[in-house]
Each structure stands twice: as C-alpha cells, then as structure tokens.
Amino acid sequence: MSVPERKSGSEGKEEESEDESEILEESPCGRWQKRKEQVSQGNVPGVESVSLAMDTEEGVEVVWNEVLFSDKKVFKAQEEKIKEMFENLMQVEHPNIVKFHKYWLDMKESQARVIFITEYMSSGSLKQFLKKTKKNHKTMNVKAWKRWCTQILSALSYLHSCDPPIIHGNLTCDTIFIQHNGLIKIGSVWHRLFVNVFPDASVQGKGRQQRDEQRNLHFFAPECGSAEDGYPIDIFSFGICALEMAVLEIQANGDAAVSKEAIANAGQSLEDPLMREFTLACLHHEAKLRPTAHDLLFHRVLFEVHSLKLLAAHCLINNQYLLPENCVEEKTKSFDPNAVMAEIKHDDRQGVQLKYSHVSPLELDKFLEDVKNGIYPLMNFASSRPHPVPRALSLSQEQVETVKTPTPEPQETETRKVVQMHCNLETNEEGTKTHLSLFLKMDDKLHRQLSCDILPTDTSKDLASELVHYAFINEEDSEKVAGFLEDAISRHQVRALASGSTQ
C-alpha cells in the first residue's frame, strides 16, 4: 500500500500509462477492476500478487491482493478458517487503520485463489517520509511526533482491545503510512493472522523478503515468535517506530541489522527526558514490564487536557446523523460577525471579547474534517473496554458468482454505518395511518431512501428492528435509529394535535 515506483521521463510516458491502466480482471460484482500496475506493500505472508485497482463506485484507487493455492486439497482443508479470518478482518473499523474492503474466493480446476481489496495509501510510508525529511536536513517537529504517536497508539489500543485481541506482529515504519494532511494509518494488520493461516505459503520475491526482514529485524521484540508473545511485541515495535520518528533514522552498518548499541545511542540522543523515558519503557527487554497502548496514551509526554473546541468537534461528528448536511456552514452564515460569543472578564484589567468574526468558517470546516478523519483522536478519555469483532454473514461463493452488478453486493446483514438521517411523516385525512419516508446516508457516502405506511400501534423500536431484520441498517445503529424515529413521530403527533385544535 505504499507508492508504486513510477518511471520518470516523458518519452513513451503516455503509452506506459495506458499500458499500466489496462484492466486485467474484474471482481464478480463488477465493482473492483484490477490493473496491470504492481504496488509494493511490504512483506505479507502468502500474498503472491499486489496490483493497483479501481473502485468503480467511489472512483478511487484501491489495492488488489491475491493469495494463491496451487494445491486445492490444502485450500479445502483451510477454507473455513480462511473465511472466518477474512470475515473478522472486514469488521475492523478504525480511522488510523488501513481499510479492508472486500474479499472473495476464486476456484479453478488447477488452483484456488483468495482475492481481497484494501485501501490504497498513495502518499507513501512513514519510512519514505522520514528519509525525505533527513535528506532535506530537517528535524522532526515535536508536535507532529506527539500527534503521530497518539494516532498509532489509538489504532493499537483498538486492535488489542478487540475480542479476541488482534496482534499486529509486523509494525515497522514500512507498514505505517502517512497522508498529506498528517493522518497516520497502520497497514498489514492481517500479517499475524496470515502467518497463522498460511504458515507454509510461498511468497514471491523471497530474496527481497529476506533483505527486508534483515533490515527491519530491530523492530521485533526478543520474544517474538515464541509461545509467550502477545500484545507487548507490538509495543516494542511501536517503541522503535517512535524512536525512528524522533531521530529520523537509526544508523545501521550497511545491510546488517541495526544493533542494540545503535538503538541505545539513538535513545540517549533524545534531548527531552520524557521522550527518552517514553521510548525506553516500550523497549523493555521483559515483555510483562512494557506498558499497554492504552497506558501509553496517558504518559506525561502525550497526555493533555483536550480543548473544548476538540471535545465539541467530536460531539458534533458523533451526532452528525441528527444534523442537516451543511448545518455548520448555514449556521455560521446566520451569525452577526460583530456579535460577542464569549467574554473573559478581569477585575484588575480590561477583559477579552471573542467575536464570531474571529472564527474562520473555512478553518472550522477543515478542523471538523481532520477530526472526522482521525487526526485528533480522543483516546485519552476512552475506557479500556473490549471492542467485539462481529462475524458478518456474507453470500456464499456460488451466490456471489451469479451476481454481476455495479451496486454493492446484497448481504444478510448490513455492515455499513448510518452517518446521517432525515425523515418525513404524512398522515391521511382519516388519521388511520401515517406514511413514513426515511432518508439514510451511509458511511461509504451512498444514500438509501425507504418508505412505508405505519400504524398507530407501531413503535419506533419495532420499526428499527424491522430495518435490521431486512438488512437496511446495521444492528449497532438500531438504538439511535429508534431514538431518531421516536423523536420524529412525537413531533409529528404534536403538530397534528395542534393543527387539529386550530380547526
């Protein structure tokens, strides 16, 4: 999921571009189109081929990954285990984790394939960014370092608190990606799961794989690969990443692995004693003495009391489904720019007035977008309760192969979340039934419009349960949809009574 190497130079560039964009294969549903252009995404066990692809619904580039089984008997023996693993991966949802979109099985006479689609990180890896920064003779900004550490720990805390916990097992600066807006995302979350499911899988380019393993050996904890390893191996890897982010590069002797001495020297070179304490805690030789990702978010070097602005932004984002689409823009337009929105008074000196003109609507929109994307997580206040990983039911392979449509594949359960809701209610003249029109905006930006007649005996909980039953909404959205409908129906009934009393 890093940036594919593209040849520079103008000669033959158009021909090369056309050749690389050639469509080689299409998913059974028609949504994903595999291209000729190969993508480098690091060492993932069992993945034979990694290509750029197009999501024809969203109009964005994605990554087409293939796991090849030359022995169909081996595949059949592991088929259920493979399906369970991929179903679980599809439920992993976090703004700082590379998105796993879809998978399907492709059975042929000679061989079997598992194909899965992941998010494409076009801006490149953290390793590439650090190299560029060092090449330009720049140093790492402490604020950026803290923000990146918080985002990575936010993702690790989520993975480790899943039920069952997900251990990354391959966290390096090559598997962490950074976007132009400063958003950090962890890739190869499926690495550890793949090691367990595909222990004997062959990987193309073994020479390069061995070189990568040698180069990144210092990221792995001493106990890595033993029966006792667990989430502390990710904490050790994170500690090396945090150290490399601070010093830009830990020096190695040629192609040899980075030595323990080089890591110790890099740690001692940190001028901030809190940063030094933070990284050394992660790199403790004994696994049981390393802190958890959740604990590290409370370390003095990262912890801060969030501003009211950030708390309000998170509240707004979390309840966005209750608000009109452009509510912030419309609201800011209605304000008098000279009106005072807040005032700080002092007894001994002149107070401070904050006016609406001091707030830029464009900056506010950008800040809300950054919060929504996951750049400013609120993990400092999150409890350490587990996040269950549900097992969504999908179509059988036989059903999938019969489908050929650009719309999303029908499912027995809806996995997408509702981000916005509107509804309209109209009662007939007799007052015996009411027509409900419900508009839902899903988290993949697709819209769903539903309508039905409801009776006076129907409750909002019954309606929400029906929507879940027929896979119109995710079960986790049932409560908030029921609450939204309850409020809408109550307001409609009040208006109906008021209009009846005036007649």
Buried (B, 14 or more C-beta within 10 A) or exposed (E): BBBBEEEEEEEEEEEBEEEBEEEEBBBBBBBBBBBEBEBBBBBBBBBBBBBBBBBBBEEEBBBBBBBBBEEBEBBEEBBEEBBEBBBBBBBBBBBBBBBBBBBBBBBEEEEBBBBBBBBBBBBBBBBBBBBEBBEEEEEBEEEEBBBBBBBBBBBBBBBBBBEEBBBBBBBBBBBBBBBEEBBBBBBBBBBBBBBEBBEEBEBEEEEEBEEBBBBBBBBBBEBBEEEEBBBBBBBBBBBBBBBBBBBBBBEBEEEEBBBEEBBEEBBEEBEEEEBBBBBBBBBBEEBEEBBBBBBBBEBEBBEEEEEEEBEEBBEBBEEBBBBEEEEBEEEBEEBEEEEEEEEEEEEEEEEEEEBBEEBEBEEBBEBBEBBBBBBBBBBBEBEEEEBEBBEBEBBEBEEBBEBEEEEBBEEEBBBBBBBBBBBEBEBEEEEEBBEBEBBBBBEBEEEBEBEEEBEEEBEBBBBBBEBBEEBBBBBEBBEBBBBBBBEBBEEBBEEBEEEEEEE
